[in-house]
């Protein structure tokens, strides 16, 4: 299985004590090594995303503002949670580039699935602003690239995270070539998603302390029937692991077996329709739970 990352993704940081920290990638890497899963992955360096690809999702004014506000030293605060350091824009370009390169590779038959171990995450990044630790919307950019460069007409976007992927919804709502399925704790940041913007958004707000059994029932009864009818050619996953019961940024009750089960269901769906899969890291801030959950997710993606 393909595994995209880049050293720049560890240089972006938002200050001491910030939960979205470089140690997240270390925790994933350490667990993959100790479990032996790393030996089964084909690691590739993420390229930079081209401006053309970014402009399919983000406005030119927003991209120019990101470059202008990037500090030469220290930090530039875009909102109370979202901060740039001198390496942030490069890291964001590599994160979006990983998603694009992974789509190109799996559609070229170089692998059936890929995981992008990148940061900053992307699913809160809106077309015209950064928010929620996110600067560029990696999955939305990858979806638009798959349409523009590969002519795909049916792309499933799956967003499992304790937070609603509001930026992805803003970028893709109303496009019949996309079916986005997501669950998230509600009411909770970013306080959106309960009222979907369009028919191609299958959102499921869930109360705090929801456990894995309820999520599995949701996937079985709501997601899978709609996805079967949609017949995706590509499955893009915004893979957030902050719905884990050990993660203090949310109040949900999933465990790594639940993430693996969801991934297995999506993999079986993809197999039935000849679709490829690309997963991009989003949330997950308890380092131990993150490492375990990503490893379980990758095992399920790879079918090992």
N, C-alpha and C positions, 0 to 999 in steps of 0.2 A: 504494500500500500504506500501511496505517496504522502510525504510529510513536508510541508513548507514552513520555513521560518527564516529569520534573519537576525544577525547580531544587533542591528539598529533598534529592533523591537525591545531590547533590554536597556537601551540608553535613554529612552523616554521615561521620565518620572515626574511626579507632580507634587513632590515635597514629602518630608518626613511624616510617616504615619498614614499616608494616603493608602487606602485599601487596594487601589488598582496600581500595583507596584511591580517592578521587574522580577521580584522573587516568585511571582506567579509562574513565569516560564521555567524558572529553576525547579519549582516543585513538580511541574509536569515532567520535565526532563529526568529528574531524579527517579520518579516513580516508573517511568518507561524503562529506564536502565535497570533498576532493581528487579522489575518484573520480567525482564527479558524481551519485552515487546519491542523495545528500540531496535533489537537485532533484526526484526522483521520488517522494518520500515525503510523506504528509500527516501532519504532526506535530500531536499532540494532548496537552494537559496532563493528567496523571494525576490523578484525584480521590482523595480519601481513601476507604479501605475502611470500610464501616460495621461497627459492632460485631457486628451480626447475622451478617454474612458471616464475620467472624473466628471466631465461636463455633461455626460448623459444623466447624471443624478444631481450634481451640485451646480449652483449658479456661479457664473464667472466672478461676480462681485464677492461672493463668499470665499471662493478660493483665493482671490487676490487679498482679501482681508486676513486670511490665515497666514499667507506668506509675509504680509506687512507686519503682523503682530508677533511673529516668531521672534523671540528674544535672542540677542547675541550672547547673553549671559543671564543667569538667574531665571526668573519665571514671569510669565504673562498670564494673568487670570482672565479666562473667557467667561466663566461663571463660577459660583462658589465651589463647584465640584470639578471643574474642567480647566486644566492649567497646562500651558505650553512651557517646555524648556527648550534649549537650543537644538535638541535632537527630535523633537516631537513631530515636525512635519515630515522629516525623512522616515521616521518610524511609521507614520500613517500612510505614506506612499508605498512603503514595503508591505504593510498589512493589506492594503487594497490590491497591490500587485500580486500578492500571494494568492488571493481569491481568483483573480483573473487567470494567472498562470495555471492554477489547479483546474479551472474549468477547461482551458485549452488542452491540458494534458489528458484529462479523463475522456474528453470528447474525441481526442485523437487515438484513444485506445491504449494509452500508456499505463493505465490502471483503471480499475472499476470505481475506486474511491480515493479521496484525498482529505487530509486534515491540515488546517492552517493554524499552527501554533504561533499566533501573532497578537500583538497589542500595539497601539490602543485598539479596543473593541470598536464596534461600529453601529450597532442597531438603534442607538438614540440620535445619531447624526442626521439632521434634517437637511433638505436641499439647500437651505440658506443659513444654517447655524449649527454650531457645536453645542452639545449638552451631554450630561450624564456620562462623563469620562470619554466621550466619543467625538471624533473629528471628521472622519470620512466613513461613509456607510459601505463597508466592505462587501456585504452580501448584495445589497441593491446594485452596486457598481458591477459585481460579477453577473447578476441577472441581466442587466442591460447589455453587458458585453456579449453574453450568450445569445441574446436576440440579434444584436447588430452584426456580430462576426460569424455566428454559426447558424443564424436563421431559425433558432428554436421558437416554437409556438406554444409550448406548454412547460412552464417551469414552476415546480412546487418550491415554496420557501417555507421552511419550518423554523419556528422561533420558540424554543423552550428556554425560559429564563424567568427569574422571579419578577423581572420588570418587563412591561410591555415594550415591544420594539416599535416605538412610535415613529422613529425616523424612517424605518423601512416601509411602514405603512404609508407615510406621507409620500415616499418616492414611488410606490408601486400600486397604490389604490386606484382602482378603475381600469387597470390594464388587463384585458381578458386573457392575455398570454401568461398570467401569473395567478396562482392560487396560494395565498399565504395562510398558514395555520399556526396559531400561537396560543399559549396559555401563560398566565401571569397572575401574581397576587394582586388583589384589588379590594378596596382602594389602597393604592400605593404608588410611589413614584413610577412614571411621570404623570400619574392620575389621568390616564387616557386608555382607550381601547374598549371600554364597555359598550360604546356605540360605534361600530365599525363604519369607516368612511365609504365603503363600497361593497358590492356583492362578492368580490373576489377576496375579501378578508374574512377568515373564519376564526374569530377571536373567542377565547374562553376565559373570562375573568374568574378567578378562584379565590375563596376566602383564605385568610391566614390559617396556618396549621393544616392545610390540605395535605394528605399523605399520598403515597404512591398508588394505592388501590384506586382512588378516585381519578387520578391522572390516567391510569391504564384504561379505566372505563371510558373516559373522554376520548382517548385515542381510538379505542375500538369502535365506539358508537358514533362518533362525529367525524373525526379526521379521516379514518381509513375509507369509509364509504364514499366520501366526497373526493378523496384522492384517487380512488379506483375509477370513478367516473371521469376524472380529469385526465388520467393516463399521462403522467408527467414524462417528459424526455430527459429531464435533469432535476435532481433534488438538491437544493441548497439548504444547509442547516446553519442557523444562528444558534450556536451551542453554548448556552449559559448554564452554569452549574451552581448558581447562587440560590436555587430552589432546594439545595441539599439541607437536610435538617441541622447540620453542624455549622451552617453559614449564618453569621450574625447580621448580615446586611438585609436579610429577609426573614420571613416567618413561615416558610413552608417545610414540609416534612418528607421530601424525597431522599432516597439513598442511591448509591452508585448502581445498584441492580435495576432501579427504575430507569435511569438514563440508558443503560445497556438494553433493556427490554424495548424502549421506544426506538432505539437505533436499529435493533433487529427487525422490528415491524416495518420500519421505513426501508430497510435493506431488502426485505422480502417483497415489498411493494415495488421497489425499483427493479428488482430482478424480473418480476412479472411483466413489466412494461419496457424492459431493455434500457432503463435509465441509468445514468451515472450519478454519483453522489460526491458533493464537496461540502465539508463542514468547516466552519470558522469559529474560533473561540470568541465568546462574548464574556459573560460574567462568571463569577466564582472566586471567592475571596478568602475562604478558609483554606489555607494552603494544603493541609493534609487531605481534606475532602476533595479539593480540586484535583490534586494529583491522582487520587484513586478513581475519581469519576471520569476524568479524561481518559485514563488507561482503559477503563471498562468500555467507554464509548468507542475508542479506537479499536479495541478487540472486536466489538460488534460490527463496526464499519468494515473491518478487514475479514470478518468471518472466521476468527481464530479463537 
